[in-house]
Amino acid sequence: MSAAIEQSAMEKSERTAAAGFSNHLGVRDLLLLRIAVGGATRADLQRDVAPLLAPRISGTEFRQAAELALSTLAGLQLTTEAKGRLTAGAKGMKAAEVILSPARGFPETWADVKTSLILAALRASDTPSVRKAIQRAEGLAALVLQHHFRKSTARVHSPADLRAELAIVALERAFGNKIKTGLGKGAGLPAKPGRLLAGQLFKQPREIASDGKLIIQLACEIAGCREPSLVALELALLRALMVPNDEGARAQPSHPRAEPPRRATRAPTPKPANDRAPLEESQPAPYRVASPPDMPEFCRAVVDAARPVAEGWPGNRKAFISLVWKAIRNARPDWGLSEIAFKGMLAEAHRSGQLELATADLKDGRDLKSLEDSKILYKNTVWHFVRVQD
């Protein structure tokens, strides 16, 4: 690897640092960050990094992208490998610090790295009190809402304070920003009416029983996660930092001049959660890039898609995986699944017992193409069908 390419990469990293934290990270960025905290094996990278890119990138796709990215990192002399363990040298640590822009030194653990990424994405103060607050679902959810509705993120607001602020947001949207700002302190706005007003910010307005549940459920809707938990919310926020068509996995050009400039992109300004009035142009975009399903929803949709195209007799009806994929692709484009990701989720659903796959016993020459298009390689078995239990 020439000195010119190395210098170009370092200058690019320095420009990124000067511009501030980027809301998009690629495979190479994530791998370097993970390796920088004490080193890592490939198994460590698969366990810690791959979930942040799922389901957009399947396990197989991740391994291929990771090998390309690791080759680039080694070529730039940012990482070295010995006895199967990857470590970051001085240049690698400097590049990792540029990606993360740590305020108090580079984190010691992968969990701390992920926390730093979330705080940077939410433009939150990286202080001990904020870090402690977001270790709870209510605290992280509050910070998500503060950032989304352009409130200060210097500290994490209490559920009661935030509920009062959200009620004012709902009133301002309904009455064209003509509400007196004095109500922002909650004066004359009891908790239950305040929650009722804040509940109008959901896509489907609803009444929530407590301030904590209101904060968590609204934050999860904005972040695009279906399970109202700390782990699910963290994962949704981290996944939203990933580059959709991962730039970090692409091969580097042989000459620095051949590398096209990376242009920062921003998602179109979304409609408000209740679609009643347009957001201001300065309103941050919601974090979701796609809306991948959770496993129970995925399994229900697969069985529904398989039922009309299944063949056989009651109790042993089977549908070609390729036909099910076509139906899912057409019916649920909002999931953003690739065929590889779809088949990966099928294999996981079968492994966990949530649906049943089947293999072809006898190959009919008329169906060779369907068999080939349907096959899923899983350990020592090749699956071709989704079994439908009628």
C-alpha positions in Angstrom: 0.0 0.0 0.0 1.6 3.3 -1.1 2.3 6.1 1.3 0.1 8.4 -0.9 -3.0 6.2 -0.2 -2.2 6.0 3.5 -1.8 9.8 3.7 -5.0 10.3 1.7 -6.9 8.1 4.2 -5.5 9.9 7.2 -6.3 13.3 5.7 -9.8 12.1 5.0 -10.2 11.0 8.6 -8.9 14.3 9.9 -11.5 16.2 7.7 -14.2 14.0 9.1 -13.1 14.9 12.6 -13.1 18.6 11.8 -16.6 18.3 10.4 -17.9 16.6 13.5 -19.5 13.2 14.1 -21.0 11.5 11.0 -24.5 10.0 11.3 -23.4 7.2 8.9 -20.9 4.5 9.7 -19.7 1.6 7.5 -18.5 -1.9 8.1 -14.9 -0.7 8.1 -15.6 2.0 10.7 -17.4 -0.5 13.0 -14.7 -3.2 12.7 -11.9 -0.7 13.5 -13.8 0.6 16.5 -14.4 -2.9 17.8 -10.8 -4.0 17.2 -9.6 -0.8 19.0 -11.1 -1.9 22.3 -8.7 -4.6 23.3 -8.5 -6.5 20.0 -10.9 -9.0 18.6 -11.1 -12.3 16.8 -13.3 -12.8 13.7 -15.8 -14.6 16.0 -15.9 -11.5 18.2 -16.5 -9.3 15.2 -19.3 -11.5 14.0 -20.9 -11.5 17.5 -20.6 -7.8 18.2 -20.7 -6.0 14.9 -22.9 -8.1 12.6 -26.1 -7.5 14.7 -25.8 -3.7 14.1 -26.1 -4.3 10.4 -28.9 -6.9 10.4 -31.2 -7.6 8.8 -30.0 -5.4 6.0 -26.8 -7.5 5.8 -27.0 -11.2 6.4 -24.4 -13.2 8.2 -22.9 -14.4 5.0 -22.9 -10.9 3.5 -21.3 -9.5 6.6 -18.4 -12.1 6.6 -17.7 -11.2 2.9 -17.8 -7.4 3.6 -15.8 -7.8 6.8 -12.9 -9.7 5.0 -12.7 -6.9 2.4 -12.8 -4.2 5.1 -10.1 -6.1 7.2 -7.9 -6.3 4.1 -8.2 -2.5 3.6 -7.5 -1.8 7.3 -4.4 -4.0 7.2 -3.3 -2.4 3.9 -3.5 1.0 5.5 -1.4 -0.4 8.4 -4.2 0.4 10.9 -4.5 -3.2 12.2 -2.4 -6.2 12.4 -3.2 -9.9 12.9 -1.4 -12.5 14.9 -2.6 -16.0 15.8 -6.1 -15.1 14.6 -6.4 -12.0 16.8 -6.7 -8.5 15.3 -5.3 -5.5 17.1 -5.0 -1.8 16.3 -1.7 -0.1 16.2 -1.0 3.5 17.0 -2.3 4.6 13.6 -5.3 2.5 14.0 -6.1 3.9 17.4 -5.8 7.4 16.0 -8.2 6.6 13.2 -10.6 5.1 15.6 -10.5 8.2 17.8 -11.2 10.3 14.8 -14.3 8.2 14.0 -15.6 8.4 17.5 -14.3 11.8 18.6 -14.2 10.8 22.2 -14.5 13.6 24.8 -12.6 11.9 27.6 -10.3 9.4 26.0 -11.1 6.3 23.9 -13.6 3.9 25.6 -12.3 0.7 27.2 -15.1 -1.6 26.3 -17.4 -2.2 23.3 -20.4 -1.3 25.4 -18.8 2.1 26.1 -18.2 2.6 22.4 -21.8 2.0 21.5 -22.9 4.4 24.3 -20.5 7.0 22.8 -22.0 6.5 19.3 -25.5 6.9 20.6 -24.7 10.1 22.6 -22.9 11.5 19.5 -25.9 10.7 17.3 -28.3 12.4 19.7 -26.0 15.3 20.1 -26.1 14.8 23.9 -23.7 15.9 26.5 -21.2 13.1 27.3 -21.3 13.4 31.1 -21.4 10.8 33.9 -24.9 11.8 34.8 -26.2 11.4 31.2 -24.4 8.1 30.8 -26.0 6.9 34.0 -29.4 8.1 33.0 -29.4 6.3 29.6 -28.7 2.9 31.3 -32.4 2.8 31.9 -35.0 2.6 29.1 -36.8 5.7 30.4 -33.6 7.8 30.3 -32.6 6.8 26.8 -36.1 7.2 25.5 -36.2 10.7 27.0 -33.0 11.6 25.3 -34.4 10.3 22.0 -37.5 12.5 22.3 -35.5 15.6 23.5 -33.3 15.3 20.4 -36.2 14.5 18.0 -38.3 17.5 19.2 -35.3 19.8 19.4 -35.1 20.1 23.2 -31.8 20.6 25.0 -29.9 17.4 25.4 -27.4 18.8 28.0 -29.2 16.6 30.6 -31.9 13.9 30.6 -35.3 15.3 31.4 -37.6 13.6 33.9 -40.6 11.8 32.5 -43.0 14.3 34.1 -41.1 17.3 32.7 -40.8 15.8 29.3 -44.5 14.8 29.3 -45.4 18.5 29.9 -43.1 19.6 27.1 -44.6 17.0 24.7 -48.1 18.2 25.6 -47.1 21.7 24.5 -45.7 20.3 21.3 -49.0 18.6 20.6 -50.9 21.8 21.4 -48.7 23.9 19.2 -49.1 21.6 16.3 -52.9 21.6 16.7 -53.2 25.4 17.1 -50.4 26.7 14.9 -47.7 27.6 17.5 -50.1 30.1 19.2 -49.9 28.5 22.6 -48.5 30.6 25.4 -45.0 29.4 26.4 -45.9 29.6 30.1 -47.7 26.3 29.8 -44.3 24.8 29.0 -43.6 24.6 32.7 -46.8 22.5 33.2 -48.7 25.2 35.0 -52.4 24.4 34.9 -51.7 21.2 32.9 -52.3 18.1 35.2 -50.6 14.8 34.4 -53.5 12.9 32.9 -54.6 15.7 30.4 -50.9 16.2 29.7 -50.5 12.5 28.8 -53.6 12.6 26.7 -52.3 15.6 24.7 -48.8 14.1 24.4 -50.5 10.9 23.2 -51.6 12.8 20.1 -48.0 12.7 18.8 -48.3 8.9 18.1 -49.1 7.9 14.5 -52.3 6.5 16.0 -53.1 8.8 18.9 -53.6 6.9 22.2 -53.8 7.4 25.9 -51.0 6.0 28.0 -51.3 5.2 31.7 -48.0 6.6 33.0 -45.4 9.1 32.0 -42.7 6.5 31.8 -44.6 4.3 29.4 -45.5 7.3 27.3 -41.9 8.3 27.0 -40.7 4.8 26.1 -43.4 3.9 23.6 -43.2 7.2 21.7 -39.4 7.0 21.5 -39.7 3.4 20.2 -42.1 4.5 17.6 -39.8 7.3 16.5 -36.7 5.1 16.5 -38.5 2.3 14.7 -38.2 -0.5 17.3 -41.2 -2.6 18.2 -40.2 -3.9 21.6 -40.3 -1.2 24.3 -37.0 -2.1 26.0 -33.6 -0.6 26.5 -31.8 -3.2 24.4 -34.2 -2.8 21.5 -34.0 1.0 21.6 -30.2 0.9 21.7 -30.1 -1.5 18.8 -32.5 0.6 16.7 -30.5 3.8 17.3 -27.2 2.0 16.4 -28.6 0.4 13.3 -29.8 3.8 12.1 -26.2 5.0 12.1 -25.2 2.4 9.5 -24.8 3.4 5.8 -27.7 1.7 3.9 -25.5 0.6 1.0 -22.4 0.1 3.1 -19.6 2.3 1.8 -17.2 0.9 4.3 -17.3 -2.5 2.6 -16.4 -1.3 -0.8 -12.9 -2.0 -2.3 -10.6 1.0 -2.2 -9.3 2.3 -5.6 -5.8 1.6 -6.6 -5.1 5.4 -6.8 -6.3 8.0 -4.3 -7.6 10.3 -7.2 -9.9 7.6 -8.4 -11.9 7.6 -5.1 -15.1 9.6 -5.6 -15.9 12.1 -2.9 -18.3 10.9 -0.2 -21.3 13.1 0.0 -23.2 13.5 3.2 -26.8 12.6 2.7 -29.9 13.3 4.8 -33.2 11.6 4.8 -36.2 13.7 3.6 -37.9 15.6 6.3 -40.6 13.3 7.6 -44.2 14.1 8.4 -45.0 14.5 12.1 -46.0 11.3 14.0 -49.7 12.2 13.7 -49.5 13.6 10.2 -51.5 16.7 11.2 -49.0 19.4 10.3 -45.7 19.6 8.6 -42.5 19.7 10.7 -40.2 22.6 10.4 -37.2 22.0 8.1 -34.9 22.0 11.1 -36.8 19.1 12.7 -34.4 16.1 12.9 -35.4 13.2 10.8 -36.6 10.0 12.6 -34.0 7.4 13.0 -35.5 4.6 11.0 -34.0 3.8 7.6 -36.2 0.8 7.0 -38.8 -1.1 9.0 -37.5 -4.6 9.3 -40.0 -7.0 11.0 -39.5 -8.7 14.4 -39.4 -12.5 14.2 -43.1 -13.2 15.2 -44.3 -10.7 12.6 -42.0 -12.2 10.0 -43.1 -15.8 10.6 -46.8 -14.8 10.4 -46.2 -13.1 7.1 -44.2 -16.0 5.7 -46.9 -18.5 6.6 -49.6 -16.3 5.1 -47.6 -15.9 1.9 -46.8 -19.7 1.8 -50.4 -20.9 2.2 -51.8 -19.9 -1.2 -48.8 -21.4 -3.1 -48.4 -24.6 -1.0 -48.9 -28.0 -2.5 -49.5 -31.4 -1.0 -52.0 -32.9 1.3 -53.5 -31.6 4.6 -50.8 -31.8 7.3 -48.0 -32.0 4.8 -48.3 -29.0 2.5 -45.2 -27.2 1.4 -44.4 -24.0 -0.6 -41.2 -23.3 -2.5 -39.1 -20.7 -0.6 -38.6 -18.9 -3.9 -42.3 -18.4 -4.3 -42.7 -17.2 -0.7 -39.8 -14.8 -1.2 -41.5 -13.3 -4.3 -44.8 -12.8 -2.4 -43.0 -11.2 0.6 -40.9 -8.9 -1.6 -44.0 -7.6 -3.4 -46.2 -7.4 -0.3 -43.7 -5.9 2.2 -41.2 -3.6 0.4 -41.2 -1.5 3.6 -39.2 -4.2 5.3 -36.2 -3.5 3.1 -35.1 -7.2 3.1 -32.7 -8.6 0.5 -33.2 -12.2 -0.6 -30.2 -13.2 1.4 -31.5 -11.5 4.5 -34.9 -13.1 4.0 -33.4 -16.6 3.7 -31.2 -15.9 6.8 -34.3 -15.0 8.8 -36.0 -18.1 7.6 -33.1 -20.3 8.8 -33.2 -18.5 12.2 -37.0 -19.0 12.4 -36.6 -22.7 11.7 -33.7 -23.0 14.2 -35.7 -21.4 16.9 -38.8 -23.5 16.2 -41.0 -20.6 15.1 -41.7 -22.2 11.7 -40.7 -25.3 9.8 -38.6 -25.7 6.7 -38.4 -28.9 4.6 -36.0 -30.4 2.1 -36.9 -31.9 -1.2 -36.9 -35.7 -1.0 -37.2 -36.4 -4.8 -36.1 -33.8 -7.4 -38.6 -33.4 -10.1 -36.9 -32.2 -13.4 -39.8 -29.8 -14.0 -39.0 -28.0 -10.7 -35.2 -27.9 -10.8 -35.1 -24.1 -11.2 -37.6 -23.6 -8.3 -35.4 -25.9 -6.2 -32.3 -24.1 -7.1 -33.8 -20.7 -6.4 -35.3 -21.9 -3.1 -32.3 -23.6 -1.5 -31.0 -22.5 1.8 -27.7 -24.0 3.0 -27.9 -24.5 6.8 -25.2 -26.6 8.4 -25.4 -30.0 6.6 -28.9 -29.5 5.3 -30.4 -27.8 2.3 -33.9 -26.5 2.7 -36.3 -25.9 -0.2 -39.7 -25.5 1.3 -41.7 -23.7 3.9 -44.0 -26.2 5.6 -47.6 -25.1 6.1 -49.5 -26.7 9.0 -53.2 -26.7 8.0 
